Structures are given as C-alpha cells and as structure tokens.
Amino acid sequence: MVTEGLARNLNQAIINQDDPATVKAGAPAYMLMIDGLIQGDPEDQGLLIAGARLYGIYATIFVEDKARARRLSDKALDYARRAMCQSRAALCTQSHQSYDEFVAIINSLDKADVPVLYAYAATWAGWIITNSGEWNAIADVPKVEAMMKKIVALDETYERGQAHLYLGVMQTQLPAALGGRPEQGRTHFERAIKLSGGRNLFAKVELARRYARMMFDRALHDRLLNEVLQADAVEPGLTLSNTLAKQQAQQLLSTSKDYFLE
C-alpha cells in the first residue's frame, strides 16, 4: 500500500506540474524508481498502472526520437496489459483474439474495472501513436475505441470525461466522405469539456484542430483557441495537459489565417 501510494503520488505530481521542461528532465528518474518497485512486486496492479501511465505520458509527449518513443511505449503497454490481466486473465492473449472475441470480454467488465480499463486503453492509444507507421498498430484502433466506449457506458465521468476526448480524436481522423464520424467526434469533445467543467483545455484544442479545421469553421476554431489562451492552466489532474494545450493553441492560432485562407 505504501509503494502504491508513492507511485500514485508521483503520477499526480507530474500531471499537476505546470512546467513541462521539469517533467521532461525529471521523469526518467521516477520511471526507473517505479521499475524497481515493480520488480519487487511484479503482480501489483496499482504499481503496474502507475508505471504504464508514467511511461506512456513520457513516450508520447516528451520523446522526439521515434525509435526510443516506440521502445518506451512498448514498456508502457506491457505494464498496462499485465495490470489488466490481474482483473481479466483472458485479455492477456488479446493479440490472438478476433475483434468480436475481444469486445465480448470487454463487455463483461463492470464499473469496478474502469480504472484499469482506462489505463490499458489510454496506454494502448499512446502505443498506437508512437507506432503509427505500422499497419498492426492502426488495426488495433477499433479495439481501443471499444474499450473507451465501454468506459463511457460504465462511468463517463471517470478522469473527468477523458474517454470522450479519446473517442473524439478517433472519430475525427477522417472526413465523413472517407468513413470518419466528425459530428460524433464533436459531440464527444464537447462532452469531455462539459464533464471537466470547461477546464479540459486540451479537449478544446483538439476540437479546434480536428473538427473545426476539418469543417473549415474558423469562427469556432478561433473562439476555442482564444478561450484556451485566456484560461488559467492550473487545474488538479489537468495542469500539465492544460499547459501543453496553451502552447499548441498559440501555434494553431498563429496559422489560422493561412489555413482558412479568408
């Protein structure tokens, strides 16, 4: 319990940090420490979740070298899968299951499984990002989407609606003419914003980037980004992502005139 608490507190300290450079410089030491804790208790679900989330955040946000990012995200996914196996051993063989078999197992989960299911789904989504050039990674998207939908069905308020954010991103990858679901994506982004009390600034940036740009809605695009720039980044559980969102909002807004060509 003491080590689990320490791991959770480390994760909280990182996601509540308003200086990304500090996280980038300091996180590897904590990653090594969590590795050591897991080696001492390799079946502790709480430690595995903490390790998965820390490695996943670091690999997808702070690592520019693609090979290194893939290596770290592989470790994150391994930790997440091992954590999930503590609840549902059948998911340990997910790579050998068809989509229908996988979804059948996911649909058997209940609300008590939401924390580990979210950790698994979010880490898997990060792994897909770092392996985006691989067909096998792209083929996993429907499974991750199924997990996020199950989280929404069980408890959409978990992590202040972050599952909706992931669903919004997945459903706005393509325009409607090519099989995308941009309007459903917008609904998910807006739900994530609402469930966070308007404090999930990254959801606003993604709504602007992925929906407003796709639909060539400059008014919505610029309004959302200006709201992000005017907002305070500090928010328990969202400070790091909000800080990064403000940086990205500035970049997107600076190219708005050229993108929309008005």
N, C-alpha and C positions, 0 to 999 in steps of 0.2 A: 504493500500500500504506500509506503514511504517513497519507493523508487517510482511508482506510477505517478504519484503526486508531483514529484520532481520533474518528470518528463512532461506532464501536462502543463506545469508552470513555465517550463522552458518554451513550449509552443505558444503559450499565451503571451509571454514576454516578447516573442518575435512578432506575432501578428498585431501586437499593440505598440510596436515601435514606429516612430514617425520619421526615422532616418534610415532609408533603405541601404545606404552605404555601410552603416554599422552592422546591419543584418548580413550583408554580403561578406563583410570581413570577419564577423564573429561566429556565424552559424556553423562553419565546419568543425570547430572545437566541440560544440554541443552535439553535432552529428556523431562524432567519434565517441562521446560520452554515452549517448543513447545506444550506440553499437555495443559498448561494453556492458551496459545494463541488460541488453537483450541476450548477449552471450551468457550472462549469469542466470537468466530465466527465459529461455527461448520460447516458451509457450504462454507467456504473459500477454494477454490480448491488449491490455492498456498500453504496455510498452511498445508493442508492435504497431499499434495505431499511431502512437506519438512518433515513432521512427518513420513510418510511411508518410505522415503529413509533413514532417520536417524535411526529409529528403525530397519529397515531391515539390514542395514550395521552392526549395533552393534550386533544384534542377530546372524547373520551368521558368523561373523568374530571373535568376541571377547568373546562370551559366551560359556563356556565349559559345564555347566550343561544343559543337554538335555531338562529337563522339563522347565527350565527358558527360554531357547532359543525358545522353542515352544510357550511359553506364550508371549514373546516379538514379535515373528514373527506373531502371531495371531493379535496383535495390529497393526503391520505394514500393514498387509494385509487388515485389517478393514479400516484403513486410506486410503489406495490406492483405495479400492473399492468405498469408499464414494467419493473420488476425481473423479473417473471415472464416477460415477453416475451423477455428475454435468454436464457432457458432453453427456452421453448416459444413460438415466434412465433405459433402457431395460436391461443393463448389471448388474443392481442391483440384478436381480434374476438369475444370471448365474448358480448357483448351481442346479437350476431346469431345465436347458435347455440342450437339446442334443448337441453334438459336432457340428452338422450341423447348428442348430439354433444359436449357439454361434458364429460360423465363419461367418454366414450371417450378424450378427450385426457388427462384427469386420471389415468385408469388406465394410461396409457402411461408415467407418470413412475416414477422409481426412487429409491432411498434418497438418492442424491446431491442430489436436488431438494427434499428435505424442508425445509431452512432457508428457501428462497424460497417454497415452497408454504405453509408455516406463516405466514410474514409476509403473504402475499397473503390467506390465509383469515382470519387474525385481524383484519387491517385491514378486510377486506370485512365481517366481522361487526360491527366498530365502526361502519362506514358505515351498516349496516342499522339499528343502534340510533339513530343521530342522524337517520335518515330514516324512523323507524318509522311515521309517518303516511302514507307514500306506498306505494301498492299495488305499484309496481315494486320497491321495496326489499324488501317482505315476500315477493314472488315469488322473490327471489334466495336465500332461506334454504335451499332444497334443494341448491343448488349449493355453498354454503358447507359444508353438512353433508357432502356428498360429498367435499369436499376434506379435512375433518377426519377422516373415516373412512379416507381413503387414507393420511393421516399416521399414524394408529393402526396401519394394516396394515403400513406400511413401517418405522416406528420409534416405537412408543408411548411410549418413554422420552424423546423429544425435548422439551426445555424442561420436563423433569420431569413429563411427562404432561399438559401444558396442553390438548392436543387433546381429551382425555377431559373436561376441565372444560367446554369449549365444547359438546361433544356432550351433556353432562348438562343444560346450560341449554336447548339446543334441544329436547330430548326431554321437558322438563317444562314447556313453555309452556302445555300444555292438559292437563286430566284425561283419563284413559283413555276415558271415555264420549264425549269430543269428539274423539278421534283422537290424543291425546297418548300418550306411552310412559313414564310416570313410573317404572316399575320398571327399565326400561333406563337411564333417566336416573340413578337412584340408583346403579346399577352403575358408570356412568361417573364419577360424583362420587367414589365410594369408590375407584375405580382411580386417579384423579388424586391423591387423598390418599395412597394407598399408595405410588405412584411417587415422591412427594415426601418419603417417609419421615415422613409425618404433618405436614410443615411448610408445606403449602399451606393456609393458614388461610382464604383466600378460597373454596376448594373446600368447606370445612366450612360456611361461612356460606351458600353457595349451596345446599348440600344441605339445610340447615335452612330457608332461605327458600322454595325452590322445591319441595322434596319433602315435608319434614316438615309444613309448613303445609298443603300440598295434601291430605295424607293425615290431617291432624289428629292427628299423633303428637307430642304435647307433650313426652313424655319424651325422644325423640330430638332434638327441636328444642332444648330447654333444655340437654341434655347437650353437644351440639355447640357451642353458643354459649358456654357456660361454659368449654369447653376452649379456645376461641379467646381468650377474655378472660384466661385464666390463662397462655397461651403467650407466649413471647418473640417479638416481631415480627421481630427481626433474623435474616435468613437470606439468603445470597448468591443474587441473582436474584429474590427474593420479598419483600424488605423493604418496598418501597412498597406492594405489594398487601396484604401482611400488616397493615401499619399501617392502611390503609383498611378492611380486614376487621374489625379490632378495633373501629373506630368504628361500623361497621354492626352488628356483633354486639351492642354495647351498646344500640343503638337497637331492634333486633329483640327483644332480651330484655326491654326495658322495656315492650313492648306484648304480651308473651306472654300474660299473664293475661287481658287484654281480648280477644285474638284467639281463644284457645281456650275462653273462657267456661266455665271449670270452677269 
